Amino acid sequence: MTSSFKSGQRGITMIGILFVGVVLAGAGVLTAQVVPTAMEYQTILKAVNKAKEGNTVPEVRMIFDKTASIDDIKSIKGKDLEITKENDKVVVSFSYEREIHLTGPAFLTLKYSGKSN
């Protein structure tokens, strides 16, 4: 006795596996490049909050630069900080960009900004 209907095969083709693999590899490489910039941003926020303890603009910049040299911050320097006073409190703000080369002429630009709390 033979079956009069064929059972359909289910699953993913080899091309499908390759495509999914390439997408996952690309996402992994991109993530591996973005995560360090996000970690550096958190380090910069901590350094800015420490630097706001200074009383003068040069002192705030000096505290930030010392902390930046210890924590290996390379994206921003003390001279890039914007230092103001609000209600008799020192407020330190910053903004910067990081570019990640993807391929050929394509870049991913990350814009970071923040201020002391």
C-alpha positions in Angstrom: 0.0 0.0 0.0 1.5 3.3 -1.0 0.5 6.7 0.3 -1.2 8.9 -2.2 0.0 12.2 -0.8 3.5 13.4 0.0 4.5 14.7 3.4 5.9 18.2 3.1 9.4 18.8 4.5 9.8 21.5 7.1 12.9 23.3 8.2 15.4 25.9 7.1 17.5 25.7 4.0 21.3 26.0 3.9 20.9 29.4 2.3 18.6 30.4 5.2 21.1 29.2 7.8 23.9 31.2 6.1 21.7 34.3 5.9 20.8 34.1 9.6 24.4 33.4 10.5 25.6 36.5 8.6 23.0 38.7 10.2 23.8 37.4 13.7 27.6 37.8 13.0 27.0 41.4 11.9 24.9 42.2 14.9 27.6 40.7 17.1 30.4 42.7 15.6 28.3 45.9 15.9 27.4 45.2 19.5 31.1 44.5 20.3 31.9 48.0 19.0 29.0 49.9 20.6 29.2 48.4 24.1 32.7 49.9 24.9 31.4 53.4 23.9 28.4 53.0 26.2 30.6 51.9 29.0 32.9 54.9 28.4 29.8 57.2 28.6 29.0 55.8 32.0 32.6 56.4 33.1 32.4 60.0 31.8 29.2 60.6 33.8 30.9 59.4 37.0 33.9 61.6 36.3 31.6 64.6 35.6 29.8 64.1 38.9 33.1 63.9 40.7 34.4 67.0 38.9 31.4 69.2 39.9 32.9 69.2 43.5 35.4 71.8 42.2 34.7 75.5 43.0 36.2 77.2 40.0 36.2 76.3 36.3 39.9 75.5 36.2 39.5 73.3 39.3 36.6 71.4 37.8 38.5 70.8 34.6 41.6 69.7 36.5 39.5 67.2 38.6 37.9 65.8 35.4 41.3 65.5 33.6 42.8 63.6 36.6 39.9 61.3 36.8 39.9 60.8 33.0 43.6 59.8 33.0 43.0 57.3 35.7 39.8 55.8 34.1 41.3 56.0 30.5 38.7 58.4 29.1 39.8 59.3 25.5 36.6 60.8 24.0 36.5 64.1 25.9 38.8 66.3 27.8 38.3 68.9 30.6 38.5 71.7 28.1 35.4 70.2 26.3 33.2 70.5 29.4 30.5 73.2 29.8 30.6 74.5 33.4 27.7 76.7 34.7 26.1 77.5 38.0 22.5 76.9 38.8 21.1 77.9 42.2 24.6 78.2 43.6 25.5 74.7 42.5 28.1 73.8 39.9 26.6 72.0 36.9 29.0 70.3 34.4 27.6 69.2 31.0 29.1 67.6 28.0 28.4 66.3 24.6 30.5 64.4 22.1 30.2 62.0 19.1 31.8 58.7 18.4 32.0 57.2 14.9 32.2 53.5 14.2 33.4 52.4 10.8 31.0 49.8 9.4 32.2 49.1 5.8 33.3 51.1 2.8 31.9 54.7 3.2 29.4 53.7 5.9 29.8 54.9 9.5 27.6 54.6 12.6 27.6 57.9 14.5 26.8 57.8 18.2 26.0 61.1 19.9 26.4 61.2 23.6 25.5 64.1 26.0 24.8 64.4 29.7 25.3 66.6 32.7 26.0 66.3 36.4 23.2 65.7 38.8 
